[in-house]
Amino acid sequence: HLVNMLEQITQGEITPASLQKASTQDVVDLFFERLGGNRSLFVFDNIDHYVDVETQKAIGIVNTVLERALTEDHKCQFIFTSRPKLEYPSDRFVALPVSGLDSKEAEELFSVRGAAWNPERKEQQLKTILRLTQGSALHLNLIATQVAKHVSELDDLLHRIENGTAPEAEDRILSEIWGTLKDDHKQILRYLAELPHGEPEQWVGSCLNHLLNYNRFSKALKVLKGLSLIVVKLANDSETIELHPLVKTYIRKNFREEEQAPIVEKIINF
């Protein structure tokens, strides 16, 4: 990500190829050296796995970048998002807690998705959903989409989530959603989980053509988009697809390295 940002702020003068032999520290040094008079906003989204929960500090390369951002002389803004809390003793550091959706907003989301409540149990269903999701927009959206598409009845879905084995509520929700998917859907998600950034739909389909013909791929992808498991982004006037960071984290956490290695090798070879 730093190399890509370097390429942007130097307008292509520095490229990934030119930094192939550079160490991580070299890249960080060069990054802050080349900021110069730039007034830029850098966003490092979903750094959960780089946060030490006990110390409330980032770790590794993310901590290096964060501390340099707090101490170097520059005109840029850096945003780091994470669920675990971050704290740094600097007047240049501001922590902004973001609360989840409230009951009114959750109701509105369900309405937008066309998900129906049980009229007699709506109040209890709403309380249960907010307790399970802590107001997480992603997980509320996943539940609403399942109900709207009649994949599951709301009461049955909530019951299965509550009785799941995963310790975190969000894992129980994603585990339940994962269990409703067909093999074609799972294969696409597992490949997307190993991509470092979004790629064009056609590229992903071609990479998977040893498993799915393009017709099967397109049908499965349409289902995944409808379930809000895939994010579609516009980059350089063309669309790319990728996973929501929490969905990617869930998949990478639930498959061992040796299980994902063949997929990584296929992507690299492609």
C-alpha positions in Angstrom: 0.0 0.0 0.0 2.8 2.4 0.8 4.5 1.7 -2.6 1.2 2.4 -4.3 0.9 5.6 -2.4 4.4 6.6 -3.3 3.6 6.0 -7.0 0.6 8.3 -6.6 2.4 11.2 -4.8 5.4 11.1 -7.2 3.1 10.9 -10.2 4.6 7.7 -11.4 8.3 8.6 -10.9 8.6 5.8 -8.3 7.1 2.5 -9.3 6.7 -0.9 -7.6 9.3 -2.3 -10.0 11.9 0.3 -8.9 11.5 -0.7 -5.3 11.7 -4.5 -5.7 15.0 -4.7 -3.8 14.1 -2.1 -1.2 13.5 -3.1 2.4 10.3 -2.2 4.3 12.2 0.5 6.3 13.7 1.9 3.0 10.1 2.3 1.7 8.9 4.0 4.8 11.9 6.4 4.8 11.4 7.2 1.1 7.6 7.7 1.7 8.1 10.4 4.3 11.0 11.9 2.4 8.9 12.4 -0.7 5.8 13.8 1.1 7.4 17.2 0.8 4.8 20.0 0.6 2.0 17.6 -0.4 -1.4 18.2 1.2 -2.7 14.6 1.0 -5.1 12.4 2.9 -3.9 8.8 3.5 -6.4 6.2 4.7 -5.3 2.9 6.2 -8.6 1.1 6.5 -9.3 -1.9 8.9 -5.9 -2.3 10.6 -7.4 -4.6 13.2 -4.7 -7.3 12.8 -2.0 -4.7 13.4 -3.3 -3.6 16.8 -2.1 -4.8 20.2 -5.3 -4.8 22.2 -3.5 -4.6 25.6 -1.2 -1.7 24.8 -3.7 0.0 22.5 -0.8 0.6 20.0 -0.3 -0.6 16.5 2.4 -3.1 15.8 5.0 -3.7 13.1 5.1 -1.6 10.0 1.8 0.1 10.8 3.2 1.4 14.1 6.3 2.7 12.3 4.1 4.6 9.8 1.8 5.9 12.5 4.6 7.1 14.8 6.5 8.7 11.9 3.2 10.5 10.9 3.0 11.9 14.4 6.6 13.1 14.6 7.6 14.0 11.0 7.2 17.5 9.6 4.5 17.2 6.9 1.2 18.8 5.7 -0.8 15.5 5.3 -3.5 13.8 7.3 -3.4 10.1 8.1 -6.5 8.1 9.0 -6.3 4.6 10.5 -9.5 2.7 11.2 -9.8 -0.3 13.5 -12.3 -1.9 15.9 -9.7 -2.2 18.7 -9.0 1.2 20.4 -5.8 3.0 19.6 -4.1 5.5 21.9 -1.0 7.6 21.3 0.4 10.3 23.7 0.6 13.1 21.1 -1.4 16.3 20.6 -1.4 15.4 16.9 -3.3 12.2 17.5 -7.1 12.2 17.8 -9.2 9.1 18.5 -12.7 9.3 17.1 -15.0 6.5 18.3 -17.8 5.6 15.9 -20.9 4.0 17.3 -23.0 1.4 15.5 -26.4 2.0 14.0 -29.2 2.5 16.4 -32.6 0.9 16.4 -34.2 3.5 14.1 -31.3 3.2 11.6 -31.5 -0.6 11.7 -35.2 -0.4 10.9 -34.5 1.9 8.0 -31.8 -0.4 6.7 -34.2 -3.4 6.8 -36.9 -1.3 5.0 -34.4 -0.3 2.3 -33.4 -4.0 1.8 -37.1 -5.1 1.8 -36.6 -7.4 4.8 -39.8 -8.1 6.8 -40.2 -8.3 10.6 -42.6 -10.4 12.5 -45.2 -7.8 13.5 -45.8 -9.5 16.8 -42.1 -9.9 17.7 -40.5 -6.9 16.0 -39.4 -5.2 19.2 -37.7 -8.4 20.4 -36.2 -9.2 17.0 -34.7 -5.7 16.8 -33.2 -5.9 20.3 -31.7 -9.3 19.5 -30.2 -8.1 16.2 -28.6 -5.0 17.8 -27.2 -7.1 20.6 -25.7 -9.6 18.2 -24.3 -7.1 15.7 -23.5 -4.2 18.1 -25.0 -2.0 15.4 -22.4 -3.1 12.8 -23.7 -1.9 9.4 -22.1 -4.7 7.6 -23.6 -7.4 9.7 -27.0 -5.8 9.9 -26.9 -5.6 6.1 -26.0 -9.3 5.8 -28.9 -10.3 8.0 -31.3 -8.0 6.2 -30.2 -9.3 2.8 -30.6 -13.0 3.9 -34.2 -12.3 5.1 -35.1 -10.1 2.1 -34.0 -12.8 -0.4 -35.9 -15.5 1.6 -32.7 -17.4 2.3 -33.8 -17.6 6.0 -36.6 -16.6 8.2 -35.5 -13.9 10.6 -36.3 -15.8 13.8 -34.6 -19.0 12.5 -31.5 -17.0 11.4 -31.2 -15.2 14.7 -31.6 -18.5 16.6 -28.8 -20.2 14.6 -26.5 -17.2 15.0 -27.1 -17.1 18.8 -26.3 -20.9 19.0 -23.2 -20.7 16.9 -19.8 -21.8 18.2 -17.7 -18.8 17.3 -16.9 -16.5 20.2 -17.5 -13.2 18.4 -20.9 -12.2 17.3 -19.7 -11.1 13.8 -18.0 -14.5 13.3 -21.3 -16.3 14.2 -23.1 -14.1 11.6 -20.5 -14.7 8.9 -20.4 -18.5 9.7 -24.2 -18.7 9.3 -24.0 -16.8 5.9 -21.1 -19.0 4.8 -23.1 -22.1 5.5 -25.9 -21.0 3.1 -23.5 -20.6 0.1 -22.9 -23.0 -2.7 -19.5 -24.4 -3.6 -19.2 -22.0 -6.6 -19.8 -19.0 -4.3 -17.3 -20.2 -1.8 -14.6 -20.7 -4.4 -15.0 -17.2 -5.7 -14.8 -15.7 -2.2 -11.7 -17.8 -1.3 -9.9 -16.5 -4.4 -10.9 -12.9 -3.8 -9.7 -13.2 -0.2 -6.1 -13.7 -1.5 -6.1 -10.7 -3.8 -4.2 -7.7 -2.4 -6.6 -5.3 -4.1 -9.6 -5.1 -6.3 -9.4 -6.6 -9.8 -11.7 -6.4 -12.9 -14.5 -8.9 -12.9 -13.3 -10.4 -16.2 -9.8 -10.9 -14.7 -11.1 -12.8 -11.7 -13.4 -14.9 -13.9 -10.4 -15.8 -16.2 -8.3 -16.7 -13.1 -11.1 -19.1 -12.0 -11.8 -20.7 -15.4 -10.2 -24.0 -14.4 -13.0 -24.3 -11.8 -15.9 -22.4 -13.3 -16.9 -21.5 -16.9 -17.7 -17.9 -17.3 -21.5 -18.5 -17.3 -21.3 -20.2 -13.9 -18.9 -17.6 -12.6 -21.2 -14.7 -13.7 -24.3 -16.3 -12.1 -22.4 -17.0 -8.8 -21.0 -13.5 -8.7 -24.4 -12.0 -9.2 -25.7 -13.9 -6.1 -22.7 -12.7 -4.1 -23.2 -9.1 -5.0 -26.9 -9.5 -4.1 -25.9 -10.8 -0.6 -23.5 -7.7 -0.1 -20.5 -10.0 0.3 -18.6 -8.4 -2.6 -17.7 -4.7 -3.0 -17.8 -3.1 -6.4 -15.5 -0.1 -6.8 -14.8 2.3 -9.7 -11.1 2.7 -10.4 -9.7 4.6 -13.4 -13.1 4.5 -15.1 -13.4 0.8 -14.8 -15.1 -1.4 -12.2 -13.2 -3.7 -9.9 -14.5 -6.3 -7.4 -13.1 -7.1 -3.9 -14.2 -8.4 -0.5 -15.3 -6.3 2.4 -12.3 -6.3 4.8 -14.3 -8.2 7.5 -15.4 -10.9 5.0 -11.8 -11.2 3.8 -10.6 -11.5 7.5 -13.2 -14.2 8.2 -12.1 -16.4 5.3 -8.4 -16.0 5.8 -8.9 -16.9 9.5 -11.0 -20.0 8.8 -8.7 -21.6 6.2 -5.2 -22.8 7.1 -2.2 -21.5 5.2 -1.8 -24.9 3.5 -5.4 -24.9 2.4 -5.0 -21.4 0.8 -1.5 -22.0 -0.7 -2.8 -23.7 -3.9 -5.1 -20.7 -4.5 -2.3 -18.3 -4.0 -0.1 -20.3 -6.4 -2.9 -20.3 -9.0 -3.2 -16.5 -8.7 0.5 -15.9 -9.0 0.8 -18.2 -12.0 -2.1 -16.5 -13.7 
